[in-house]
Amino acid sequence: MKQYLITAKDFTDENALERRLKARPLHFENARRLKLTGNFISGGAVLDEHDKMIGSMMVLQFDSESEVDKWKESEPYLTMKVWENIDIRPFKLADV
């Protein structure tokens, strides 16, 4: 499987954190499914200097680009307008 580093920044409007908190259980449910299928490697929230969640990072792996596209179509943080900007790059996890 090819690995990907996903970094995403949240919207910054006044309802952004509320949308994140609403979508969060669904996002975690999706991540747990990905973990069971071997697609989820690591991830977490990006915080600002006040420990407020302002984005995310994930390391995922998929067999094909079409699987990446399928994930994007079902990712709650995308479908529920939590992430404003998302960057997906090929990645190689160090074997240490």
Short mmCIF file of the C-alpha atoms (twelve columns), coordinates in Angstrom:
data_MODEL
# 
_entry.id   MODEL 
# 
loop_
_atom_site.group_PDB 
_atom_site.id 
_atom_site.type_symbol 
_atom_site.label_atom_id 
_atom_site.label_alt_id 
_atom_site.label_comp_id 
_atom_site.label_asym_id 
_atom_site.label_seq_id 
_atom_site.Cartn_x 
_atom_site.Cartn_y 
_atom_site.Cartn_z 
_atom_site.pdbx_PDB_model_num 
ATOM 1  C CA . MET A 1  0.000   0.000  0.000  1 
ATOM 2  C CA . LYS A 2  1.106   3.537  -0.695 1 
ATOM 3  C CA . GLN A 3  1.261   5.848  2.333  1 
ATOM 4  C CA . TYR A 4  -0.015  9.426  2.439  1 
ATOM 5  C CA . LEU A 5  0.525   12.355 4.789  1 
ATOM 6  C CA . ILE A 6  -2.682  14.351 5.122  1 
ATOM 7  C CA . THR A 7  -2.528  17.803 6.665  1 
ATOM 8  C CA . ALA A 8  -5.660  19.884 6.905  1 
ATOM 9  C CA . LYS A 9  -6.550  23.284 8.283  1 
ATOM 10 C CA . ASP A 10 -9.982  24.011 9.671  1 
ATOM 11 C CA . PHE A 11 -12.252 26.804 8.568  1 
ATOM 12 C CA . THR A 12 -11.831 29.875 10.791 1 
ATOM 13 C CA . ASP A 13 -15.385 31.257 10.835 1 
ATOM 14 C CA . GLU A 14 -17.231 31.646 14.151 1 
ATOM 15 C CA . ASN A 15 -19.000 28.258 13.736 1 
ATOM 16 C CA . ALA A 16 -15.896 26.279 12.768 1 
ATOM 17 C CA . LEU A 17 -15.194 24.717 16.167 1 
ATOM 18 C CA . GLU A 18 -18.879 23.860 16.614 1 
ATOM 19 C CA . ARG A 19 -18.864 22.013 13.252 1 
ATOM 20 C CA . ARG A 20 -15.683 20.171 14.243 1 
ATOM 21 C CA . LEU A 21 -17.148 19.026 17.542 1 
ATOM 22 C CA . LYS A 22 -20.349 17.897 15.813 1 
ATOM 23 C CA . ALA A 23 -18.421 15.940 13.156 1 
ATOM 24 C CA . ARG A 24 -15.801 14.551 15.537 1 
ATOM 25 C CA . PRO A 25 -17.616 11.339 16.598 1 
ATOM 26 C CA . LEU A 26 -18.249 10.477 12.933 1 
ATOM 27 C CA . HIS A 27 -14.641 11.303 12.032 1 
ATOM 28 C CA . PHE A 28 -13.391 8.988  14.809 1 
ATOM 29 C CA . GLU A 29 -15.802 6.250  13.702 1 
ATOM 30 C CA . ASN A 30 -14.429 6.539  10.171 1 
ATOM 31 C CA . ALA A 31 -10.829 6.464  11.461 1 
ATOM 32 C CA . ARG A 32 -11.596 3.324  13.502 1 
ATOM 33 C CA . ARG A 33 -12.950 1.614  10.373 1 
ATOM 34 C CA . LEU A 34 -9.788  2.612  8.512  1 
ATOM 35 C CA . LYS A 35 -7.681  1.198  11.347 1 
ATOM 36 C CA . LEU A 36 -9.518  -2.137 11.183 1 
ATOM 37 C CA . THR A 37 -8.810  -2.387 7.447  1 
ATOM 38 C CA . GLY A 38 -5.141  -1.430 7.879  1 
ATOM 39 C CA . ASN A 39 -5.513  1.971  6.176  1 
ATOM 40 C CA . PHE A 40 -5.025  4.181  9.267  1 
ATOM 41 C CA . ILE A 41 -1.472  4.526  10.573 1 
ATOM 42 C CA . SER A 42 -1.567  7.636  12.780 1 
ATOM 43 C CA . GLY A 43 -3.311  10.937 13.250 1 
ATOM 44 C CA . GLY A 44 -4.375  13.707 15.556 1 
ATOM 45 C CA . ALA A 45 -5.459  17.289 15.987 1 
ATOM 46 C CA . VAL A 46 -3.248  20.271 15.208 1 
ATOM 47 C CA . LEU A 47 -3.457  22.814 18.041 1 
ATOM 48 C CA . ASP A 48 -2.837  26.539 18.276 1 
ATOM 49 C CA . GLU A 49 -0.893  28.225 21.087 1 
ATOM 50 C CA . HIS A 50 -4.011  28.012 23.319 1 
ATOM 51 C CA . ASP A 51 -4.483  24.261 22.688 1 
ATOM 52 C CA . LYS A 52 -7.518  24.965 20.477 1 
ATOM 53 C CA . MET A 53 -7.999  22.466 17.625 1 
ATOM 54 C CA . ILE A 54 -7.325  24.226 14.314 1 
ATOM 55 C CA . GLY A 55 -6.579  21.340 11.976 1 
ATOM 56 C CA . SER A 56 -5.555  17.730 11.627 1 
ATOM 57 C CA . MET A 57 -2.812  15.434 10.436 1 
ATOM 58 C CA . MET A 58 -3.196  11.840 9.414  1 
ATOM 59 C CA . VAL A 59 -1.009  9.166  7.926  1 
ATOM 60 C CA . LEU A 60 -3.111  6.778  5.857  1 
ATOM 61 C CA . GLN A 61 -2.322  4.068  3.340  1 
ATOM 62 C CA . PHE A 62 -4.297  2.885  0.351  1 
ATOM 63 C CA . ASP A 63 -3.823  0.517  -2.576 1 
ATOM 64 C CA . SER A 64 -4.810  3.098  -5.195 1 
ATOM 65 C CA . GLU A 65 -5.532  6.755  -5.864 1 
ATOM 66 C CA . SER A 66 -9.198  5.845  -6.370 1 
ATOM 67 C CA . GLU A 67 -9.297  4.617  -2.756 1 
ATOM 68 C CA . VAL A 68 -7.905  8.000  -1.647 1 
ATOM 69 C CA . ASP A 69 -10.700 9.684  -3.614 1 
ATOM 70 C CA . LYS A 70 -13.286 7.352  -2.060 1 
ATOM 71 C CA . TRP A 71 -11.978 8.202  1.418  1 
ATOM 72 C CA . LYS A 72 -12.218 11.937 0.672  1 
ATOM 73 C CA . GLU A 73 -15.857 11.531 -0.420 1 
ATOM 74 C CA . SER A 74 -16.741 9.849  2.886  1 
ATOM 75 C CA . GLU A 75 -14.522 11.760 5.352  1 
ATOM 76 C CA . PRO A 76 -16.851 13.648 7.762  1 
ATOM 77 C CA . TYR A 77 -14.381 16.503 8.260  1 
ATOM 78 C CA . LEU A 78 -14.644 17.158 4.524  1 
ATOM 79 C CA . THR A 79 -18.336 16.453 3.995  1 
ATOM 80 C CA . MET A 80 -19.342 18.457 7.084  1 
ATOM 81 C CA . LYS A 81 -17.137 21.474 6.214  1 
ATOM 82 C CA . VAL A 82 -14.599 21.205 9.041  1 
ATOM 83 C CA . TRP A 83 -11.480 21.240 6.863  1 
ATOM 84 C CA . GLU A 84 -11.057 24.285 4.649  1 
ATOM 85 C CA . ASN A 85 -7.704  23.266 3.153  1 
ATOM 86 C CA . ILE A 86 -6.348  19.768 2.766  1 
ATOM 87 C CA . ASP A 87 -2.952  18.676 1.484  1 
ATOM 88 C CA . ILE A 88 -2.316  15.033 0.566  1 
ATOM 89 C CA . ARG A 89 1.246   13.972 -0.209 1 
ATOM 90 C CA . PRO A 90 2.971   10.639 -0.748 1 
ATOM 91 C CA . PHE A 91 4.737   9.618  2.450  1 
ATOM 92 C CA . LYS A 92 7.079   6.932  3.690  1 
ATOM 93 C CA . LEU A 93 6.890   6.064  7.378  1 
ATOM 94 C CA . ALA A 94 10.333  5.440  8.880  1 
ATOM 95 C CA . ASP A 95 10.844  1.890  10.094 1 
ATOM 96 C CA . VAL A 96 12.490  2.583  13.447 1 
# 
